[in-house]
């Protein structure tokens, strides 16, 4: 606990590493997680595949769990 699964357009190694490190650090600081309790995966998806692989099956199909949608904060999700 917790597990973050990140889907994104392709990025360079430095950007991927920086994003994962900052998220990892935030979980340790804000939630008080121990480093060994955190799992983060990152999957790059080509822009032309985004709608079929991410937008429809993972975002639109689960709007009740989406906290930020297209930059708009939806706290709590589904509202």
PDB file as gemmi writes it, atoms N, CA and C in Angstrom:
CRYST1    1.000    1.000    1.000  90.00  90.00  90.00 P 1                      
ATOM      1  N   UNK A   1       0.851  -1.164   0.000  1.00  0.00           N  
ATOM      2  CA  UNK A   1       0.000   0.000   0.000  1.00  0.00           C  
ATOM      3  C   UNK A   1       0.891   1.219   0.000  1.00  0.00           C  
ATOM      4  N   UNK A   2       0.763   2.156  -0.812  1.00  0.00           N  
ATOM      5  CA  UNK A   2      -0.098   2.251  -1.990  1.00  0.00           C  
ATOM      6  C   UNK A   2       0.610   1.783  -3.271  1.00  0.00           C  
ATOM      7  N   UNK A   3      -0.220   1.632  -4.298  1.00  0.00           N  
ATOM      8  CA  UNK A   3       0.272   1.287  -5.639  1.00  0.00           C  
ATOM      9  C   UNK A   3      -0.219   2.349  -6.611  1.00  0.00           C  
ATOM     10  N   UNK A   4       0.689   3.003  -7.311  1.00  0.00           N  
ATOM     11  CA  UNK A   4       0.339   3.980  -8.335  1.00  0.00           C  
ATOM     12  C   UNK A   4       0.697   3.417  -9.696  1.00  0.00           C  
ATOM     13  N   UNK A   5      -0.238   3.492 -10.622  1.00  0.00           N  
ATOM     14  CA  UNK A   5      -0.011   3.051 -11.992  1.00  0.00           C  
ATOM     15  C   UNK A   5      -0.121   4.273 -12.889  1.00  0.00           C  
ATOM     16  N   UNK A   6       0.974   4.653 -13.482  1.00  0.00           N  
ATOM     17  CA  UNK A   6       1.026   5.862 -14.305  1.00  0.00           C  
ATOM     18  C   UNK A   6       1.038   5.459 -15.771  1.00  0.00           C  
ATOM     19  N   UNK A   7       0.162   6.070 -16.546  1.00  0.00           N  
ATOM     20  CA  UNK A   7       0.160   5.931 -18.000  1.00  0.00           C  
ATOM     21  C   UNK A   7       0.491   7.316 -18.543  1.00  0.00           C  
ATOM     22  N   UNK A   8       1.377   7.380 -19.528  1.00  0.00           N  
ATOM     23  CA  UNK A   8       1.777   8.683 -20.047  1.00  0.00           C  
ATOM     24  C   UNK A   8       2.283   8.546 -21.469  1.00  0.00           C  
ATOM     25  N   UNK A   9       2.329   9.678 -22.161  1.00  0.00           N  
ATOM     26  CA  UNK A   9       3.004   9.708 -23.449  1.00  0.00           C  
ATOM     27  C   UNK A   9       4.489   9.461 -23.199  1.00  0.00           C  
ATOM     28  N   UNK A  10       5.216   8.998 -24.189  1.00  0.00           N  
ATOM     29  CA  UNK A  10       6.654   8.771 -24.019  1.00  0.00           C  
ATOM     30  C   UNK A  10       7.395  10.022 -23.533  1.00  0.00           C  
ATOM     31  N   UNK A  11       8.284   9.812 -22.595  1.00  0.00           N  
ATOM     32  CA  UNK A  11       9.114  10.869 -22.023  1.00  0.00           C  
ATOM     33  C   UNK A  11      10.545  10.353 -21.955  1.00  0.00           C  
ATOM     34  N   UNK A  12      11.486  11.260 -21.794  1.00  0.00           N  
ATOM     35  CA  UNK A  12      12.870  10.821 -21.662  1.00  0.00           C  
ATOM     36  C   UNK A  12      13.107  10.253 -20.259  1.00  0.00           C  
ATOM     37  N   UNK A  13      14.201   9.552 -20.125  1.00  0.00           N  
ATOM     38  CA  UNK A  13      14.525   8.857 -18.866  1.00  0.00           C  
ATOM     39  C   UNK A  13      14.563   9.817 -17.689  1.00  0.00           C  
ATOM     40  N   UNK A  14      15.149  10.985 -17.858  1.00  0.00           N  
ATOM     41  CA  UNK A  14      15.257  11.949 -16.761  1.00  0.00           C  
ATOM     42  C   UNK A  14      13.869  12.402 -16.292  1.00  0.00           C  
ATOM     43  N   UNK A  15      12.965  12.651 -17.211  1.00  0.00           N  
ATOM     44  CA  UNK A  15      11.611  13.087 -16.854  1.00  0.00           C  
ATOM     45  C   UNK A  15      10.854  11.973 -16.139  1.00  0.00           C  
ATOM     46  N   UNK A  16      10.969  10.750 -16.637  1.00  0.00           N  
ATOM     47  CA  UNK A  16      10.296   9.618 -15.983  1.00  0.00           C  
ATOM     48  C   UNK A  16      10.803   9.437 -14.561  1.00  0.00           C  
ATOM     49  N   UNK A  17      12.099   9.442 -14.432  1.00  0.00           N  
ATOM     50  CA  UNK A  17      12.707   9.249 -13.105  1.00  0.00           C  
ATOM     51  C   UNK A  17      12.302  10.370 -12.144  1.00  0.00           C  
ATOM     52  N   UNK A  18      12.337  11.611 -12.599  1.00  0.00           N  
ATOM     53  CA  UNK A  18      11.980  12.748 -11.740  1.00  0.00           C  
ATOM     54  C   UNK A  18      10.532  12.660 -11.279  1.00  0.00           C  
ATOM     55  N   UNK A  19       9.623  12.312 -12.185  1.00  0.00           N  
ATOM     56  CA  UNK A  19       8.211  12.204 -11.818  1.00  0.00           C  
ATOM     57  C   UNK A  19       7.989  11.106 -10.789  1.00  0.00           C  
ATOM     58  N   UNK A  20       8.586   9.950 -11.023  1.00  0.00           N  
ATOM     59  CA  UNK A  20       8.416   8.834 -10.094  1.00  0.00           C  
ATOM     60  C   UNK A  20       9.028   9.169  -8.734  1.00  0.00           C  
ATOM     61  N   UNK A  21      10.197   9.779  -8.707  1.00  0.00           N  
ATOM     62  CA  UNK A  21      10.823  10.145  -7.443  1.00  0.00           C  
ATOM     63  C   UNK A  21       9.978  11.142  -6.655  1.00  0.00           C  
ATOM     64  N   UNK A  22       9.400  12.123  -7.348  1.00  0.00           N  
ATOM     65  CA  UNK A  22       8.581  13.131  -6.645  1.00  0.00           C  
ATOM     66  C   UNK A  22       7.305  12.516  -6.090  1.00  0.00           C  
ATOM     67  N   UNK A  23       6.676  11.629  -6.856  1.00  0.00           N  
ATOM     68  CA  UNK A  23       5.481  10.949  -6.358  1.00  0.00           C  
ATOM     69  C   UNK A  23       5.825  10.058  -5.170  1.00  0.00           C  
ATOM     70  N   UNK A  24       6.914   9.340  -5.262  1.00  0.00           N  
ATOM     71  CA  UNK A  24       7.368   8.487  -4.170  1.00  0.00           C  
ATOM     72  C   UNK A  24       7.590   9.317  -2.901  1.00  0.00           C  
ATOM     73  N   UNK A  25       8.287  10.424  -3.060  1.00  0.00           N  
ATOM     74  CA  UNK A  25       8.562  11.305  -1.922  1.00  0.00           C  
ATOM     75  C   UNK A  25       7.272  11.857  -1.320  1.00  0.00           C  
ATOM     76  N   UNK A  26       6.338  12.259  -2.166  1.00  0.00           N  
ATOM     77  CA  UNK A  26       5.060  12.794  -1.672  1.00  0.00           C  
ATOM     78  C   UNK A  26       4.309  11.754  -0.849  1.00  0.00           C  
ATOM     79  N   UNK A  27       4.294  10.511  -1.289  1.00  0.00           N  
ATOM     80  CA  UNK A  27       3.611   9.459  -0.535  1.00  0.00           C  
ATOM     81  C   UNK A  27       4.267   9.233   0.821  1.00  0.00           C  
ATOM     82  N   UNK A  28       5.573   9.283   0.860  1.00  0.00           N  
ATOM     83  CA  UNK A  28       6.260   9.119   2.142  1.00  0.00           C  
ATOM     84  C   UNK A  28       5.952  10.291   3.074  1.00  0.00           C  
ATOM     85  N   UNK A  29       5.953  11.509   2.544  1.00  0.00           N  
ATOM     86  CA  UNK A  29       5.733  12.692   3.369  1.00  0.00           C  
ATOM     87  C   UNK A  29       4.283  12.876   3.780  1.00  0.00           C  
ATOM     88  N   UNK A  30       3.362  12.776   2.831  1.00  0.00           N  
ATOM     89  CA  UNK A  30       1.963  13.096   3.096  1.00  0.00           C  
ATOM     90  C   UNK A  30       1.225  11.950   3.787  1.00  0.00           C  
ATOM     91  N   UNK A  31       1.465  10.736   3.335  1.00  0.00           N  
ATOM     92  CA  UNK A  31       0.758   9.579   3.900  1.00  0.00           C  
ATOM     93  C   UNK A  31       1.567   8.841   4.949  1.00  0.00           C  
ATOM     94  N   UNK A  32       2.816   9.195   5.115  1.00  0.00           N  
ATOM     95  CA  UNK A  32       3.656   8.535   6.099  1.00  0.00           C  
ATOM     96  C   UNK A  32       4.035   7.112   5.726  1.00  0.00           C  
ATOM     97  N   UNK A  33       4.068   6.823   4.438  1.00  0.00           N  
ATOM     98  CA  UNK A  33       4.413   5.484   3.973  1.00  0.00           C  
ATOM     99  C   UNK A  33       5.901   5.217   4.137  1.00  0.00           C  
ATOM    100  N   UNK A  34       6.201   3.987   4.459  1.00  0.00           N  
ATOM    101  CA  UNK A  34       7.596   3.561   4.445  1.00  0.00           C  
ATOM    102  C   UNK A  34       7.975   3.279   2.994  1.00  0.00           C  
ATOM    103  N   UNK A  35       9.221   3.509   2.621  1.00  0.00           N  
ATOM    104  CA  UNK A  35       9.622   3.273   1.231  1.00  0.00           C  
ATOM    105  C   UNK A  35       9.275   1.874   0.730  1.00  0.00           C  
ATOM    106  N   UNK A  36       9.415   0.873   1.580  1.00  0.00           N  
ATOM    107  CA  UNK A  36       9.140  -0.496   1.154  1.00  0.00           C  
ATOM    108  C   UNK A  36       7.658  -0.796   0.955  1.00  0.00           C  
ATOM    109  N   UNK A  37       6.800   0.149   1.334  1.00  0.00           N  
ATOM    110  CA  UNK A  37       5.355  -0.038   1.157  1.00  0.00           C  
ATOM    111  C   UNK A  37       4.842   0.539  -0.163  1.00  0.00           C  
ATOM    112  N   UNK A  38       5.674   1.235  -0.905  1.00  0.00           N  
ATOM    113  CA  UNK A  38       5.251   1.954  -2.110  1.00  0.00           C  
ATOM    114  C   UNK A  38       5.658   1.200  -3.362  1.00  0.00           C  
ATOM    115  N   UNK A  39       4.700   1.075  -4.282  1.00  0.00           N  
ATOM    116  CA  UNK A  39       4.974   0.501  -5.597  1.00  0.00           C  
ATOM    117  C   UNK A  39       4.457   1.478  -6.642  1.00  0.00           C  
ATOM    118  N   UNK A  40       5.285   1.809  -7.605  1.00  0.00           N  
ATOM    119  CA  UNK A  40       4.900   2.719  -8.685  1.00  0.00           C  
ATOM    120  C   UNK A  40       5.296   2.088 -10.011  1.00  0.00           C  
ATOM    121  N   UNK A  41       4.329   1.974 -10.906  1.00  0.00           N  
ATOM    122  CA  UNK A  41       4.638   1.506 -12.260  1.00  0.00           C  
ATOM    123  C   UNK A  41       4.403   2.648 -13.235  1.00  0.00           C  
ATOM    124  N   UNK A  42       5.125   2.611 -14.346  1.00  0.00           N  
ATOM    125  CA  UNK A  42       4.991   3.647 -15.361  1.00  0.00           C  
ATOM    126  C   UNK A  42       4.966   2.963 -16.721  1.00  0.00           C  
ATOM    127  N   UNK A  43       3.902   3.225 -17.469  1.00  0.00           N  
ATOM    128  CA  UNK A  43       3.750   2.647 -18.805  1.00  0.00           C  
ATOM    129  C   UNK A  43       3.596   3.775 -19.814  1.00  0.00           C  
ATOM    130  N   UNK A  44       4.470   3.795 -20.783  1.00  0.00           N  
ATOM    131  CA  UNK A  44       4.368   4.797 -21.840  1.00  0.00           C  
ATOM    132  C   UNK A  44       3.428   4.289 -22.933  1.00  0.00           C  
ATOM    133  N   UNK A  45       2.559   5.185 -23.377  1.00  0.00           N  
ATOM    134  CA  UNK A  45       1.579   4.863 -24.411  1.00  0.00           C  
ATOM    135  C   UNK A  45       1.708   5.903 -25.519  1.00  0.00           C  
ATOM    136  N   UNK A  46       1.825   5.448 -26.738  1.00  0.00           N  
ATOM    137  CA  UNK A  46       1.944   6.366 -27.878  1.00  0.00           C  
ATOM    138  C   UNK A  46       0.669   7.214 -27.997  1.00  0.00           C  
ATOM    139  N   UNK A  47       0.827   8.487 -28.364  1.00  0.00           N  
ATOM    140  CA  UNK A  47      -0.349   9.351 -28.484  1.00  0.00           C  
ATOM    141  C   UNK A  47      -1.461   8.766 -29.363  1.00  0.00           C  
ATOM    142  N   UNK A  48      -1.081   8.105 -30.448  1.00  0.00           N  
ATOM    143  CA  UNK A  48      -2.095   7.559 -31.344  1.00  0.00           C  
ATOM    144  C   UNK A  48      -2.845   6.360 -30.732  1.00  0.00           C  
ATOM    145  N   UNK A  49      -2.314   5.789 -29.658  1.00  0.00           N  
ATOM    146  CA  UNK A  49      -2.963   4.663 -28.986  1.00  0.00           C  
ATOM    147  C   UNK A  49      -3.700   5.069 -27.711  1.00  0.00           C  
ATOM    148  N   UNK A  50      -3.575   6.334 -27.329  1.00  0.00           N  
ATOM    149  CA  UNK A  50      -4.079   6.801 -26.037  1.00  0.00           C  
ATOM    150  C   UNK A  50      -5.582   6.546 -25.863  1.00  0.00           C  
ATOM    151  N   UNK A  51      -6.389   6.935 -26.813  1.00  0.00           N  
ATOM    152  CA  UNK A  51      -7.840   6.781 -26.660  1.00  0.00           C  
ATOM    153  C   UNK A  51      -8.251   5.327 -26.454  1.00  0.00           C  
ATOM    154  N   UNK A  52      -7.703   4.432 -27.246  1.00  0.00           N  
ATOM    155  CA  UNK A  52      -8.080   3.021 -27.159  1.00  0.00           C  
ATOM    156  C   UNK A  52      -7.517   2.320 -25.928  1.00  0.00           C  
ATOM    157  N   UNK A  53      -6.311   2.684 -25.515  1.00  0.00           N  
ATOM    158  CA  UNK A  53      -5.655   1.967 -24.419  1.00  0.00           C  
ATOM    159  C   UNK A  53      -5.843   2.599 -23.053  1.00  0.00           C  
ATOM    160  N   UNK A  54      -6.128   3.920 -23.019  1.00  0.00           N  
ATOM    161  CA  UNK A  54      -6.199   4.605 -21.724  1.00  0.00           C  
ATOM    162  C   UNK A  54      -7.498   5.392 -21.542  1.00  0.00           C  
ATOM    163  N   UNK A  55      -7.771   6.335 -22.443  1.00  0.00           N  
ATOM    164  CA  UNK A  55      -8.900   7.254 -22.264  1.00  0.00           C  
ATOM    165  C   UNK A  55     -10.229   6.519 -22.051  1.00  0.00           C  
ATOM    166  N   UNK A  56     -10.610   5.679 -22.979  1.00  0.00           N  
ATOM    167  CA  UNK A  56     -11.914   4.997 -22.861  1.00  0.00           C  
ATOM    168  C   UNK A  56     -11.936   3.904 -21.787  1.00  0.00           C  
ATOM    169  N   UNK A  57     -10.983   2.957 -21.810  1.00  0.00           N  
ATOM    170  CA  UNK A  57     -11.096   1.855 -20.849  1.00  0.00           C  
ATOM    171  C   UNK A  57     -10.712   2.188 -19.413  1.00  0.00           C  
ATOM    172  N   UNK A  58      -9.851   3.176 -19.214  1.00  0.00           N  
ATOM    173  CA  UNK A  58      -9.382   3.428 -17.855  1.00  0.00           C  
ATOM    174  C   UNK A  58      -9.873   4.738 -17.255  1.00  0.00           C  
ATOM    175  N   UNK A  59     -10.035   5.754 -18.065  1.00  0.00           N  
ATOM    176  CA  UNK A  59     -10.464   7.047 -17.529  1.00  0.00           C  
ATOM    177  C   UNK A  59     -11.983   7.175 -17.599  1.00  0.00           C  
ATOM    178  N   UNK A  60     -12.527   7.155 -18.790  1.00  0.00           N  
ATOM    179  CA  UNK A  60     -13.976   7.346 -18.957  1.00  0.00           C  
ATOM    180  C   UNK A  60     -14.802   6.245 -18.303  1.00  0.00           C  
ATOM    181  N   UNK A  61     -14.264   5.031 -18.311  1.00  0.00           N  
ATOM    182  CA  UNK A  61     -15.007   3.908 -17.727  1.00  0.00           C  
ATOM    183  C   UNK A  61     -14.993   3.931 -16.201  1.00  0.00           C  
ATOM    184  N   UNK A  62     -14.123   4.746 -15.612  1.00  0.00           N  
ATOM    185  CA  UNK A  62     -13.995   4.778 -14.148  1.00  0.00           C  
ATOM    186  C   UNK A  62     -14.051   6.196 -13.597  1.00  0.00           C  
ATOM    187  N   UNK A  63     -14.922   7.002 -14.120  1.00  0.00           N  
ATOM    188  CA  UNK A  63     -14.986   8.396 -13.693  1.00  0.00           C  
ATOM    189  C   UNK A  63     -15.252   8.545 -12.200  1.00  0.00           C  
ATOM    190  N   UNK A  64     -15.842   7.539 -11.586  1.00  0.00           N  
ATOM    191  CA  UNK A  64     -16.122   7.619 -10.148  1.00  0.00           C  
ATOM    192  C   UNK A  64     -14.856   7.520  -9.290  1.00  0.00           C  
ATOM    193  N   UNK A  65     -13.706   7.235  -9.913  1.00  0.00           N  
ATOM    194  CA  UNK A  65     -12.443   7.168  -9.174  1.00  0.00           C  
ATOM    195  C   UNK A  65     -11.443   8.242  -9.609  1.00  0.00           C  
ATOM    196  N   UNK A  66     -11.818   9.070 -10.560  1.00  0.00           N  
ATOM    197  CA  UNK A  66     -10.898  10.071 -11.119  1.00  0.00           C  
ATOM    198  C   UNK A  66     -10.977  11.358 -10.293  1.00  0.00           C  
ATOM    199  N   UNK A  67      -9.859  11.731  -9.694  1.00  0.00           N  
ATOM    200  CA  UNK A  67      -9.808  12.916  -8.836  1.00  0.00           C  
ATOM    201  C   UNK A  67      -9.538  14.198  -9.610  1.00  0.00           C  
ATOM    202  N   UNK A  68      -8.801  14.112 -10.700  1.00  0.00           N  
ATOM    203  CA  UNK A  68      -8.562  15.269 -11.573  1.00  0.00           C  
ATOM    204  C   UNK A  68      -8.789  14.790 -12.995  1.00  0.00           C  
ATOM    205  N   UNK A  69      -9.656  15.490 -13.712  1.00  0.00           N  
ATOM    206  CA  UNK A  69      -9.989  15.114 -15.085  1.00  0.00           C  
ATOM    207  C   UNK A  69      -9.684  16.285 -15.997  1.00  0.00           C  
ATOM    208  N   UNK A  70      -8.767  16.092 -16.914  1.00  0.00           N  
ATOM    209  CA  UNK A  70      -8.385  17.133 -17.867  1.00  0.00           C  
ATOM    210  C   UNK A  70      -8.058  18.446 -17.167  1.00  0.00           C  
ATOM    211  N   UNK A  71      -7.354  18.344 -16.024  1.00  0.00           N  
ATOM    212  CA  UNK A  71      -6.935  19.517 -15.267  1.00  0.00           C  
ATOM    213  C   UNK A  71      -7.954  20.030 -14.272  1.00  0.00           C  
ATOM    214  N   UNK A  72      -9.185  19.529 -14.331  1.00  0.00           N  
ATOM    215  CA  UNK A  72     -10.246  19.989 -13.422  1.00  0.00           C  
ATOM    216  C   UNK A  72     -10.290  19.095 -12.187  1.00  0.00           C  
ATOM    217  N   UNK A  73     -10.189  19.732 -11.012  1.00  0.00           N  
ATOM    218  CA  UNK A  73     -10.256  18.985  -9.762  1.00  0.00           C  
ATOM    219  C   UNK A  73     -11.703  18.570  -9.493  1.00  0.00           C  
ATOM    220  N   UNK A  74     -11.879  17.307  -9.141  1.00  0.00           N  
ATOM    221  CA  UNK A  74     -13.205  16.732  -8.914  1.00  0.00           C  
ATOM    222  C   UNK A  74     -13.212  16.068  -7.543  1.00  0.00           C  
ATOM    223  N   UNK A  75     -13.029  16.844  -6.500  1.00  0.00           N  
ATOM    224  CA  UNK A  75     -12.932  16.291  -5.152  1.00  0.00           C  
ATOM    225  C   UNK A  75     -14.298  16.354  -4.494  1.00  0.00           C  
ATOM    226  N   UNK A  76     -14.887  15.260  -4.094  1.00  0.00           N  
ATOM    227  CA  UNK A  76     -14.461  13.871  -4.318  1.00  0.00           C  
ATOM    228  C   UNK A  76     -14.790  13.430  -5.740  1.00  0.00           C  
ATOM    229  N   UNK A  77     -14.186  12.309  -6.174  1.00  0.00           N  
ATOM    230  CA  UNK A  77     -14.423  11.825  -7.547  1.00  0.00           C  
ATOM    231  C   UNK A  77     -15.887  11.535  -7.818  1.00  0.00           C  
ATOM    232  N   UNK A  78     -16.245  11.601  -9.076  1.00  0.00           N  
ATOM    233  CA  UNK A  78     -17.598  11.278  -9.491  1.00  0.00           C  
ATOM    234  C   UNK A  78     -18.588  12.411  -9.338  1.00  0.00           C  
ATOM    235  N   UNK A  79     -18.134  13.542  -8.821  1.00  0.00           N  
ATOM    236  CA  UNK A  79     -19.040  14.689  -8.616  1.00  0.00           C  
ATOM    237  C   UNK A  79     -18.893  15.690  -9.743  1.00  0.00           C  
TER     238      UNK A  79                                                      
END                                                                             
